[in-house]
Amino acid sequence: MEAVLTISTTWGTTDPTKATIPFHLARGAKQAGVNVRVVLAGDSTDLIRTGVAGTVHGKGVPPLTEVLDFARENKIGIHV
């Protein structure tokens, strides 16, 4: 069985900075060659609803749409 780094979160749209951090961590892990997935629970499940990602802009980090696009393009699993 291949090792997979699992990053889980419950932060949703009420705190955009905390909501995007798991996706930034996943992007960094993938860029470093680590097999990674993101698990969403609770409020964070709203982040992947149509149109929501475009409204999530944390302070000092790229918008959620940017890292979600990276996740999709690089086959990072997002589990709800």
PyMOL Python script that loads the backbone (N, CA, C, O; Angstrom):
from pymol import cmd

cmd.read_pdbstr("""\
ATOM      1  N   MET A   1       0.830  -1.171   0.000  1.00  0.00           N
ATOM      2  CA  MET A   1       0.000   0.000   0.000  1.00  0.00           C
ATOM      3  C   MET A   1       0.885   1.249   0.000  1.00  0.00           C
ATOM      4  O   MET A   1       1.834   1.352   0.777  1.00  0.00           O
ATOM      5  N   GLU A   2       0.561   2.179  -0.872  1.00  0.00           N
ATOM      6  CA  GLU A   2       1.336   3.415  -0.987  1.00  0.00           C
ATOM      7  C   GLU A   2       0.951   4.392   0.117  1.00  0.00           C
ATOM      8  O   GLU A   2      -0.226   4.528   0.449  1.00  0.00           O
ATOM      9  N   ALA A   3       1.934   5.063   0.680  1.00  0.00           N
ATOM     10  CA  ALA A   3       1.683   6.051   1.731  1.00  0.00           C
ATOM     11  C   ALA A   3       1.037   7.296   1.133  1.00  0.00           C
ATOM     12  O   ALA A   3       1.421   7.753   0.056  1.00  0.00           O
ATOM     13  N   VAL A   4       0.062   7.833   1.840  1.00  0.00           N
ATOM     14  CA  VAL A   4      -0.635   9.037   1.409  1.00  0.00           C
ATOM     15  C   VAL A   4      -0.720  10.000   2.595  1.00  0.00           C
ATOM     16  O   VAL A   4      -1.166   9.625   3.680  1.00  0.00           O
ATOM     17  N   LEU A   5      -0.295  11.222   2.381  1.00  0.00           N
ATOM     18  CA  LEU A   5      -0.457  12.257   3.391  1.00  0.00           C
ATOM     19  C   LEU A   5      -1.903  12.727   3.334  1.00  0.00           C
ATOM     20  O   LEU A   5      -2.370  13.182   2.290  1.00  0.00           O
ATOM     21  N   THR A   6      -2.608  12.620   4.451  1.00  0.00           N
ATOM     22  CA  THR A   6      -3.994  13.061   4.514  1.00  0.00           C
ATOM     23  C   THR A   6      -4.072  14.338   5.329  1.00  0.00           C
ATOM     24  O   THR A   6      -3.633  14.387   6.478  1.00  0.00           O
ATOM     25  N   ILE A   7      -4.633  15.366   4.721  1.00  0.00           N
ATOM     26  CA  ILE A   7      -4.817  16.648   5.390  1.00  0.00           C
ATOM     27  C   ILE A   7      -6.319  16.827   5.556  1.00  0.00           C
ATOM     28  O   ILE A   7      -7.064  16.832   4.576  1.00  0.00           O
ATOM     29  N   SER A   8      -6.757  16.975   6.795  1.00  0.00           N
ATOM     30  CA  SER A   8      -8.192  17.141   7.024  1.00  0.00           C
ATOM     31  C   SER A   8      -8.484  18.515   7.605  1.00  0.00           C
ATOM     32  O   SER A   8      -7.640  19.125   8.261  1.00  0.00           O
ATOM     33  N   THR A   9      -9.700  18.987   7.347  1.00  0.00           N
ATOM     34  CA  THR A   9     -10.096  20.303   7.821  1.00  0.00           C
ATOM     35  C   THR A   9     -11.596  20.370   8.043  1.00  0.00           C
ATOM     36  O   THR A   9     -12.365  19.613   7.451  1.00  0.00           O
ATOM     37  N   THR A  10     -11.990  21.283   8.899  1.00  0.00           N
ATOM     38  CA  THR A  10     -13.402  21.577   9.109  1.00  0.00           C
ATOM     39  C   THR A  10     -13.687  23.061   8.906  1.00  0.00           C
ATOM     40  O   THR A  10     -14.835  23.491   9.026  1.00  0.00           O
ATOM     41  N   TRP A  11     -12.655  23.851   8.600  1.00  0.00           N
ATOM     42  CA  TRP A  11     -12.843  25.296   8.438  1.00  0.00           C
ATOM     43  C   TRP A  11     -13.543  25.595   7.129  1.00  0.00           C
ATOM     44  O   TRP A  11     -13.181  25.053   6.085  1.00  0.00           O
ATOM     45  N   GLY A  12     -14.545  26.457   7.182  1.00  0.00           N
ATOM     46  CA  GLY A  12     -15.310  26.827   5.998  1.00  0.00           C
ATOM     47  C   GLY A  12     -15.167  28.296   5.667  1.00  0.00           C
ATOM     48  O   GLY A  12     -14.145  28.916   5.959  1.00  0.00           O
ATOM     49  N   THR A  13     -16.187  28.839   5.065  1.00  0.00           N
ATOM     50  CA  THR A  13     -16.152  30.200   4.544  1.00  0.00           C
ATOM     51  C   THR A  13     -16.119  31.277   5.622  1.00  0.00           C
ATOM     52  O   THR A  13     -15.818  32.431   5.318  1.00  0.00           O
ATOM     53  N   THR A  14     -16.419  30.933   6.868  1.00  0.00           N
ATOM     54  CA  THR A  14     -16.396  31.948   7.923  1.00  0.00           C
ATOM     55  C   THR A  14     -14.982  32.415   8.260  1.00  0.00           C
ATOM     56  O   THR A  14     -14.799  33.495   8.823  1.00  0.00           O
ATOM     57  N   ASP A  15     -13.984  31.601   7.916  1.00  0.00           N
ATOM     58  CA  ASP A  15     -12.582  32.004   8.101  1.00  0.00           C
ATOM     59  C   ASP A  15     -11.815  31.619   6.846  1.00  0.00           C
ATOM     60  O   ASP A  15     -11.214  30.546   6.787  1.00  0.00           O
ATOM     61  N   PRO A  16     -11.833  32.495   5.837  1.00  0.00           N
ATOM     62  CA  PRO A  16     -11.230  32.172   4.542  1.00  0.00           C
ATOM     63  C   PRO A  16      -9.752  31.805   4.605  1.00  0.00           C
ATOM     64  O   PRO A  16      -9.294  30.961   3.834  1.00  0.00           O
ATOM     65  N   THR A  17      -9.001  32.425   5.507  1.00  0.00           N
ATOM     66  CA  THR A  17      -7.578  32.108   5.603  1.00  0.00           C
ATOM     67  C   THR A  17      -7.390  30.671   6.072  1.00  0.00           C
ATOM     68  O   THR A  17      -6.651  29.909   5.449  1.00  0.00           O
ATOM     69  N   LYS A  18      -8.042  30.298   7.152  1.00  0.00           N
ATOM     70  CA  LYS A  18      -7.924  28.935   7.659  1.00  0.00           C
ATOM     71  C   LYS A  18      -8.518  27.924   6.683  1.00  0.00           C
ATOM     72  O   LYS A  18      -8.052  26.786   6.611  1.00  0.00           O
ATOM     73  N   ALA A  19      -9.530  28.324   5.940  1.00  0.00           N
ATOM     74  CA  ALA A  19     -10.160  27.414   4.982  1.00  0.00           C
ATOM     75  C   ALA A  19      -9.220  27.042   3.841  1.00  0.00           C
ATOM     76  O   ALA A  19      -9.274  25.919   3.339  1.00  0.00           O
ATOM     77  N   THR A  20      -8.366  27.962   3.429  1.00  0.00           N
ATOM     78  CA  THR A  20      -7.487  27.693   2.290  1.00  0.00           C
ATOM     79  C   THR A  20      -6.176  27.006   2.661  1.00  0.00           C
ATOM     80  O   THR A  20      -5.546  26.379   1.809  1.00  0.00           O
ATOM     81  N   ILE A  21      -5.763  27.116   3.910  1.00  0.00           N
ATOM     82  CA  ILE A  21      -4.461  26.581   4.321  1.00  0.00           C
ATOM     83  C   ILE A  21      -4.288  25.096   3.997  1.00  0.00           C
ATOM     84  O   ILE A  21      -3.226  24.727   3.495  1.00  0.00           O
ATOM     85  N   PRO A  22      -5.258  24.229   4.251  1.00  0.00           N
ATOM     86  CA  PRO A  22      -5.060  22.813   3.913  1.00  0.00           C
ATOM     87  C   PRO A  22      -4.771  22.582   2.427  1.00  0.00           C
ATOM     88  O   PRO A  22      -4.005  21.688   2.069  1.00  0.00           O
ATOM     89  N   PHE A  23      -5.380  23.381   1.584  1.00  0.00           N
ATOM     90  CA  PHE A  23      -5.152  23.242   0.150  1.00  0.00           C
ATOM     91  C   PHE A  23      -3.763  23.730  -0.248  1.00  0.00           C
ATOM     92  O   PHE A  23      -3.148  23.183  -1.163  1.00  0.00           O
ATOM     93  N   HIS A  24      -3.270  24.758   0.439  1.00  0.00           N
ATOM     94  CA  HIS A  24      -1.895  25.225   0.197  1.00  0.00           C
ATOM     95  C   HIS A  24      -0.897  24.171   0.660  1.00  0.00           C
ATOM     96  O   HIS A  24       0.102  23.922  -0.014  1.00  0.00           O
ATOM     97  N   LEU A  25      -1.163  23.555   1.800  1.00  0.00           N
ATOM     98  CA  LEU A  25      -0.290  22.476   2.277  1.00  0.00           C
ATOM     99  C   LEU A  25      -0.287  21.305   1.301  1.00  0.00           C
ATOM    100  O   LEU A  25       0.761  20.719   1.026  1.00  0.00           O
ATOM    101  N   ALA A  26      -1.449  20.971   0.788  1.00  0.00           N
ATOM    102  CA  ALA A  26      -1.543  19.867  -0.171  1.00  0.00           C
ATOM    103  C   ALA A  26      -0.775  20.193  -1.451  1.00  0.00           C
ATOM    104  O   ALA A  26      -0.095  19.332  -2.010  1.00  0.00           O
ATOM    105  N   ARG A  27      -0.885  21.439  -1.911  1.00  0.00           N
ATOM    106  CA  ARG A  27      -0.145  21.837  -3.119  1.00  0.00           C
ATOM    107  C   ARG A  27       1.354  21.704  -2.893  1.00  0.00           C
ATOM    108  O   ARG A  27       2.068  21.170  -3.742  1.00  0.00           O
ATOM    109  N   GLY A  28       1.833  22.187  -1.749  1.00  0.00           N
ATOM    110  CA  GLY A  28       3.257  22.082  -1.437  1.00  0.00           C
ATOM    111  C   GLY A  28       3.725  20.643  -1.354  1.00  0.00           C
ATOM    112  O   GLY A  28       4.804  20.305  -1.840  1.00  0.00           O
ATOM    113  N   ALA A  29       2.911  19.793  -0.736  1.00  0.00           N
ATOM    114  CA  ALA A  29       3.267  18.380  -0.631  1.00  0.00           C
ATOM    115  C   ALA A  29       3.341  17.741  -2.011  1.00  0.00           C
ATOM    116  O   ALA A  29       4.273  16.993  -2.306  1.00  0.00           O
ATOM    117  N   LYS A  30       2.367  18.035  -2.845  1.00  0.00           N
ATOM    118  CA  LYS A  30       2.352  17.465  -4.198  1.00  0.00           C
ATOM    119  C   LYS A  30       3.569  17.940  -4.987  1.00  0.00           C
ATOM    120  O   LYS A  30       4.201  17.153  -5.692  1.00  0.00           O
ATOM    121  N   GLN A  31       3.894  19.212  -4.872  1.00  0.00           N
ATOM    122  CA  GLN A  31       5.054  19.756  -5.574  1.00  0.00           C
ATOM    123  C   GLN A  31       6.352  19.129  -5.080  1.00  0.00           C
ATOM    124  O   GLN A  31       7.338  19.083  -5.816  1.00  0.00           O
ATOM    125  N   ALA A  32       6.360  18.645  -3.841  1.00  0.00           N
ATOM    126  CA  ALA A  32       7.536  17.975  -3.272  1.00  0.00           C
ATOM    127  C   ALA A  32       7.549  16.480  -3.581  1.00  0.00           C
ATOM    128  O   ALA A  32       8.449  15.757  -3.153  1.00  0.00           O
ATOM    129  N   GLY A  33       6.544  16.023  -4.325  1.00  0.00           N
ATOM    130  CA  GLY A  33       6.507  14.628  -4.727  1.00  0.00           C
ATOM    131  C   GLY A  33       5.788  13.696  -3.761  1.00  0.00           C
ATOM    132  O   GLY A  33       5.914  12.476  -3.863  1.00  0.00           O
ATOM    133  N   VAL A  34       5.047  14.258  -2.836  1.00  0.00           N
ATOM    134  CA  VAL A  34       4.312  13.464  -1.850  1.00  0.00           C
ATOM    135  C   VAL A  34       2.905  13.181  -2.367  1.00  0.00           C
ATOM    136  O   VAL A  34       2.242  14.077  -2.888  1.00  0.00           O
ATOM    137  N   ASN A  35       2.451  11.942  -2.225  1.00  0.00           N
ATOM    138  CA  ASN A  35       1.085  11.597  -2.564  1.00  0.00           C
ATOM    139  C   ASN A  35       0.193  12.145  -1.450  1.00  0.00           C
ATOM    140  O   ASN A  35       0.401  11.823  -0.280  1.00  0.00           O
ATOM    141  N   VAL A  36      -0.790  12.963  -1.798  1.00  0.00           N
ATOM    142  CA  VAL A  36      -1.564  13.696  -0.794  1.00  0.00           C
ATOM    143  C   VAL A  36      -3.043  13.710  -1.152  1.00  0.00           C
ATOM    144  O   VAL A  36      -3.416  13.619  -2.321  1.00  0.00           O
ATOM    145  N   ARG A  37      -3.882  13.828  -0.115  1.00  0.00           N
ATOM    146  CA  ARG A  37      -5.317  14.008  -0.311  1.00  0.00           C
ATOM    147  C   ARG A  37      -5.820  14.957   0.764  1.00  0.00           C
ATOM    148  O   ARG A  37      -5.195  15.126   1.810  1.00  0.00           O
ATOM    149  N   VAL A  38      -6.975  15.577   0.482  1.00  0.00           N
ATOM    150  CA  VAL A  38      -7.596  16.498   1.423  1.00  0.00           C
ATOM    151  C   VAL A  38      -8.958  15.927   1.799  1.00  0.00           C
ATOM    152  O   VAL A  38      -9.730  15.512   0.934  1.00  0.00           O
ATOM    153  N   VAL A  39      -9.244  15.909   3.097  1.00  0.00           N
ATOM    154  CA  VAL A  39     -10.524  15.427   3.593  1.00  0.00           C
ATOM    155  C   VAL A  39     -11.277  16.614   4.191  1.00  0.00           C
ATOM    156  O   VAL A  39     -10.779  17.297   5.085  1.00  0.00           O
ATOM    157  N   LEU A  40     -12.477  16.844   3.683  1.00  0.00           N
ATOM    158  CA  LEU A  40     -13.315  17.943   4.156  1.00  0.00           C
ATOM    159  C   LEU A  40     -14.430  17.390   5.035  1.00  0.00           C
ATOM    160  O   LEU A  40     -15.067  16.394   4.692  1.00  0.00           O
ATOM    161  N   ALA A  41     -14.659  18.043   6.167  1.00  0.00           N
ATOM    162  CA  ALA A  41     -15.743  17.648   7.062  1.00  0.00           C
ATOM    163  C   ALA A  41     -16.404  18.909   7.608  1.00  0.00           C
ATOM    164  O   ALA A  41     -15.801  19.982   7.612  1.00  0.00           O
ATOM    165  N   GLY A  42     -17.622  18.777   8.058  1.00  0.00           N
ATOM    166  CA  GLY A  42     -18.325  19.912   8.651  1.00  0.00           C
ATOM    167  C   GLY A  42     -18.448  21.085   7.697  1.00  0.00           C
ATOM    168  O   GLY A  42     -18.814  20.919   6.534  1.00  0.00           O
ATOM    169  N   ASP A  43     -18.139  22.279   8.201  1.00  0.00           N
ATOM    170  CA  ASP A  43     -18.297  23.505   7.417  1.00  0.00           C
ATOM    171  C   ASP A  43     -17.441  23.540   6.159  1.00  0.00           C
ATOM    172  O   ASP A  43     -17.800  24.210   5.191  1.00  0.00           O
ATOM    173  N   SER A  44     -16.324  22.836   6.153  1.00  0.00           N
ATOM    174  CA  SER A  44     -15.418  22.887   4.993  1.00  0.00           C
ATOM    175  C   SER A  44     -16.024  22.250   3.742  1.00  0.00           C
ATOM    176  O   SER A  44     -15.540  22.499   2.638  1.00  0.00           O
ATOM    177  N   THR A  45     -17.062  21.442   3.886  1.00  0.00           N
ATOM    178  CA  THR A  45     -17.667  20.808   2.710  1.00  0.00           C
ATOM    179  C   THR A  45     -18.293  21.838   1.773  1.00  0.00           C
ATOM    180  O   THR A  45     -18.445  21.575   0.580  1.00  0.00           O
ATOM    181  N   ASP A  46     -18.653  22.991   2.295  1.00  0.00           N
ATOM    182  CA  ASP A  46     -19.219  24.052   1.444  1.00  0.00           C
ATOM    183  C   ASP A  46     -18.206  24.587   0.448  1.00  0.00           C
ATOM    184  O   ASP A  46     -18.593  25.143  -0.580  1.00  0.00           O
ATOM    185  N   LEU A  47     -16.919  24.433   0.727  1.00  0.00           N
ATOM    186  CA  LEU A  47     -15.875  25.019  -0.114  1.00  0.00           C
ATOM    187  C   LEU A  47     -15.885  24.493  -1.545  1.00  0.00           C
ATOM    188  O   LEU A  47     -15.439  25.188  -2.458  1.00  0.00           O
ATOM    189  N   ILE A  48     -16.382  23.289  -1.753  1.00  0.00           N
ATOM    190  CA  ILE A  48     -16.352  22.736  -3.106  1.00  0.00           C
ATOM    191  C   ILE A  48     -17.698  22.831  -3.816  1.00  0.00           C
ATOM    192  O   ILE A  48     -17.879  22.257  -4.890  1.00  0.00           O
ATOM    193  N   ARG A  49     -18.636  23.550  -3.219  1.00  0.00           N
ATOM    194  CA  ARG A  49     -19.908  23.798  -3.896  1.00  0.00           C
ATOM    195  C   ARG A  49     -19.673  24.783  -5.039  1.00  0.00           C
ATOM    196  O   ARG A  49     -18.810  25.657  -4.959  1.00  0.00           O
ATOM    197  N   THR A  50     -20.443  24.626  -6.082  1.00  0.00           N
ATOM    198  CA  THR A  50     -20.318  25.492  -7.251  1.00  0.00           C
ATOM    199  C   THR A  50     -20.423  26.962  -6.847  1.00  0.00           C
ATOM    200  O   THR A  50     -21.377  27.369  -6.184  1.00  0.00           O
ATOM    201  N   GLY A  51     -19.436  27.746  -7.252  1.00  0.00           N
ATOM    202  CA  GLY A  51     -19.432  29.182  -7.022  1.00  0.00           C
ATOM    203  C   GLY A  51     -18.869  29.642  -5.690  1.00  0.00           C
ATOM    204  O   GLY A  51     -18.583  30.829  -5.533  1.00  0.00           O
ATOM    205  N   VAL A  52     -18.702  28.763  -4.738  1.00  0.00           N
ATOM    206  CA  VAL A  52     -18.241  29.171  -3.410  1.00  0.00           C
ATOM    207  C   VAL A  52     -16.759  29.514  -3.418  1.00  0.00           C
ATOM    208  O   VAL A  52     -16.360  30.522  -2.834  1.00  0.00           O
ATOM    209  N   ALA A  53     -15.941  28.706  -4.062  1.00  0.00           N
ATOM    210  CA  ALA A  53     -14.485  28.918  -4.044  1.00  0.00           C
ATOM    211  C   ALA A  53     -14.106  30.320  -4.529  1.00  0.00           C
ATOM    212  O   ALA A  53     -13.134  30.901  -4.046  1.00  0.00           O
ATOM    213  N   GLY A  54     -14.853  30.852  -5.461  1.00  0.00           N
ATOM    214  CA  GLY A  54     -14.564  32.181  -5.981  1.00  0.00           C
ATOM    215  C   GLY A  54     -14.769  33.291  -4.969  1.00  0.00           C
ATOM    216  O   GLY A  54     -14.319  34.417  -5.184  1.00  0.00           O
ATOM    217  N   THR A  55     -15.442  32.989  -3.869  1.00  0.00           N
ATOM    218  CA  THR A  55     -15.705  34.000  -2.848  1.00  0.00           C
ATOM    219  C   THR A  55     -14.755  33.884  -1.657  1.00  0.00           C
ATOM    220  O   THR A  55     -14.833  34.685  -0.726  1.00  0.00           O
ATOM    221  N   VAL A  56     -13.862  32.897  -1.676  1.00  0.00           N
ATOM    222  CA  VAL A  56     -12.987  32.639  -0.537  1.00  0.00           C
ATOM    223  C   VAL A  56     -11.581  33.166  -0.838  1.00  0.00           C
ATOM    224  O   VAL A  56     -10.853  32.605  -1.657  1.00  0.00           O
ATOM    225  N   HIS A  57     -11.221  34.252  -0.159  1.00  0.00           N
ATOM    226  CA  HIS A  57      -9.918  34.897  -0.339  1.00  0.00           C
ATOM    227  C   HIS A  57      -9.317  35.149   1.037  1.00  0.00           C
ATOM    228  O   HIS A  57      -9.700  36.104   1.712  1.00  0.00           O
ATOM    229  N   GLY A  58      -8.389  34.310   1.457  1.00  0.00           N
ATOM    230  CA  GLY A  58      -7.733  34.481   2.747  1.00  0.00           C
ATOM    231  C   GLY A  58      -6.728  35.625   2.709  1.00  0.00           C
ATOM    232  O   GLY A  58      -6.346  36.096   1.638  1.00  0.00           O
ATOM    233  N   LYS A  59      -6.312  36.058   3.872  1.00  0.00           N
ATOM    234  CA  LYS A  59      -5.325  37.144   3.975  1.00  0.00           C
ATOM    235  C   LYS A  59      -3.921  36.591   3.757  1.00  0.00           C
ATOM    236  O   LYS A  59      -3.500  35.652   4.433  1.00  0.00           O
ATOM    237  N   GLY A  60      -3.215  37.173   2.823  1.00  0.00           N
ATOM    238  CA  GLY A  60      -1.821  36.809   2.595  1.00  0.00           C
ATOM    239  C   GLY A  60      -1.609  35.497   1.852  1.00  0.00           C
ATOM    240  O   GLY A  60      -0.479  35.015   1.767  1.00  0.00           O
ATOM    241  N   VAL A  61      -2.671  34.912   1.315  1.00  0.00           N
ATOM    242  CA  VAL A  61      -2.565  33.656   0.559  1.00  0.00           C
ATOM    243  C   VAL A  61      -3.345  33.794  -0.743  1.00  0.00           C
ATOM    244  O   VAL A  61      -4.289  34.581  -0.821  1.00  0.00           O
ATOM    245  N   PRO A  62      -2.959  33.035  -1.766  1.00  0.00           N
ATOM    246  CA  PRO A  62      -3.714  33.078  -3.021  1.00  0.00           C
ATOM    247  C   PRO A  62      -5.163  32.628  -2.791  1.00  0.00           C
ATOM    248  O   PRO A  62      -5.442  31.922  -1.822  1.00  0.00           O
ATOM    249  N   PRO A  63      -6.072  33.025  -3.660  1.00  0.00           N
ATOM    250  CA  PRO A  63      -7.476  32.647  -3.508  1.00  0.00           C
ATOM    251  C   PRO A  63      -7.671  31.136  -3.601  1.00  0.00           C
ATOM    252  O   PRO A  63      -6.872  30.425  -4.210  1.00  0.00           O
ATOM    253  N   LEU A  64      -8.743  30.671  -2.987  1.00  0.00           N
ATOM    254  CA  LEU A  64      -9.044  29.244  -2.978  1.00  0.00           C
ATOM    255  C   LEU A  64      -9.155  28.683  -4.390  1.00  0.00           C
ATOM    256  O   LEU A  64      -8.740  27.549  -4.629  1.00  0.00           O
ATOM    257  N   THR A  65      -9.700  29.441  -5.321  1.00  0.00           N
ATOM    258  CA  THR A  65      -9.849  28.922  -6.687  1.00  0.00           C
ATOM    259  C   THR A  65      -8.513  28.495  -7.274  1.00  0.00           C
ATOM    260  O   THR A  65      -8.440  27.506  -8.004  1.00  0.00           O
ATOM    261  N   GLU A  66      -7.464  29.232  -6.960  1.00  0.00           N
ATOM    262  CA  GLU A  66      -6.136  28.907  -7.498  1.00  0.00           C
ATOM    263  C   GLU A  66      -5.642  27.547  -7.007  1.00  0.00           C
ATOM    264  O   GLU A  66      -5.152  26.739  -7.796  1.00  0.00           O
ATOM    265  N   VAL A  67      -5.771  27.296  -5.709  1.00  0.00           N
ATOM    266  CA  VAL A  67      -5.268  26.026  -5.181  1.00  0.00           C
ATOM    267  C   VAL A  67      -6.217  24.866  -5.487  1.00  0.00           C
ATOM    268  O   VAL A  67      -5.777  23.723  -5.608  1.00  0.00           O
ATOM    269  N   LEU A  68      -7.509  25.150  -5.613  1.00  0.00           N
ATOM    270  CA  LEU A  68      -8.443  24.095  -6.030  1.00  0.00           C
ATOM    271  C   LEU A  68      -8.168  23.672  -7.467  1.00  0.00           C
ATOM    272  O   LEU A  68      -8.206  22.484  -7.787  1.00  0.00           O
ATOM    273  N   ASP A  69      -7.894  24.637  -8.325  1.00  0.00           N
ATOM    274  CA  ASP A  69      -7.539  24.311  -9.707  1.00  0.00           C
ATOM    275  C   ASP A  69      -6.282  23.447  -9.750  1.00  0.00           C
ATOM    276  O   ASP A  69      -6.210  22.476 -10.502  1.00  0.00           O
ATOM    277  N   PHE A  70      -5.290  23.815  -8.931  1.00  0.00           N
ATOM    278  CA  PHE A  70      -4.065  23.015  -8.865  1.00  0.00           C
ATOM    279  C   PHE A  70      -4.386  21.592  -8.423  1.00  0.00           C
ATOM    280  O   PHE A  70      -3.874  20.628  -8.992  1.00  0.00           O
ATOM    281  N   ALA A  71      -5.232  21.465  -7.409  1.00  0.00           N
ATOM    282  CA  ALA A  71      -5.594  20.138  -6.893  1.00  0.00           C
ATOM    283  C   ALA A  71      -6.252  19.297  -7.990  1.00  0.00           C
ATOM    284  O   ALA A  71      -5.920  18.124  -8.156  1.00  0.00           O
ATOM    285  N   ARG A  72      -7.163  19.884  -8.721  1.00  0.00           N
ATOM    286  CA  ARG A  72      -7.842  19.154  -9.791  1.00  0.00           C
ATOM    287  C   ARG A  72      -6.865  18.763 -10.901  1.00  0.00           C
ATOM    288  O   ARG A  72      -6.866  17.623 -11.365  1.00  0.00           O
ATOM    289  N   GLU A  73      -6.042  19.706 -11.318  1.00  0.00           N
ATOM    290  CA  GLU A  73      -5.105  19.458 -12.406  1.00  0.00           C
ATOM    291  C   GLU A  73      -4.064  18.412 -12.035  1.00  0.00           C
ATOM    292  O   GLU A  73      -3.553  17.715 -12.911  1.00  0.00           O
ATOM    293  N   ASN A  74      -3.746  18.292 -10.765  1.00  0.00           N
ATOM    294  CA  ASN A  74      -2.707  17.369 -10.310  1.00  0.00           C
ATOM    295  C   ASN A  74      -3.255  16.147  -9.585  1.00  0.00           C
ATOM    296  O   ASN A  74      -2.530  15.422  -8.904  1.00  0.00           O
ATOM    297  N   LYS A  75      -4.543  15.944  -9.750  1.00  0.00           N
ATOM    298  CA  LYS A  75      -5.211  14.742  -9.220  1.00  0.00           C
ATOM    299  C   LYS A  75      -5.015  14.543  -7.716  1.00  0.00           C
ATOM    300  O   LYS A  75      -4.794  13.426  -7.247  1.00  0.00           O
ATOM    301  N   ILE A  76      -5.100  15.652  -6.970  1.00  0.00           N
ATOM    302  CA  ILE A  76      -5.112  15.554  -5.520  1.00  0.00           C
ATOM    303  C   ILE A  76      -6.545  15.203  -5.121  1.00  0.00           C
ATOM    304  O   ILE A  76      -7.483  15.936  -5.437  1.00  0.00           O
ATOM    305  N   GLY A  77      -6.702  14.106  -4.441  1.00  0.00           N
ATOM    306  CA  GLY A  77      -8.033  13.679  -4.034  1.00  0.00           C
ATOM    307  C   GLY A  77      -8.626  14.611  -3.004  1.00  0.00           C
ATOM    308  O   GLY A  77      -7.970  14.983  -2.031  1.00  0.00           O
ATOM    309  N   ILE A  78      -9.884  14.989  -3.229  1.00  0.00           N
ATOM    310  CA  ILE A  78     -10.632  15.785  -2.263  1.00  0.00           C
ATOM    311  C   ILE A  78     -11.819  14.936  -1.849  1.00  0.00           C
ATOM    312  O   ILE A  78     -12.685  14.612  -2.662  1.00  0.00           O
ATOM    313  N   HIS A  79     -11.845  14.583  -0.582  1.00  0.00           N
ATOM    314  CA  HIS A  79     -12.872  13.670  -0.059  1.00  0.00           C
ATOM    315  C   HIS A  79     -13.779  14.410   0.911  1.00  0.00           C
ATOM    316  O   HIS A  79     -13.323  15.202   1.737  1.00  0.00           O
ATOM    317  N   VAL A  80     -15.065  14.135   0.794  1.00  0.00           N
ATOM    318  CA  VAL A  80     -16.057  14.770   1.668  1.00  0.00           C
ATOM    319  C   VAL A  80     -16.678  13.716   2.546  1.00  0.00           C
ATOM    320  O   VAL A  80     -17.544  14.026   3.364  1.00  0.00           O
TER     321      VAL A  80
END
""", "prot")
cmd.dss("prot")
cmd.show_as("cartoon", "prot")
cmd.util.cbc("prot")
cmd.orient("prot")
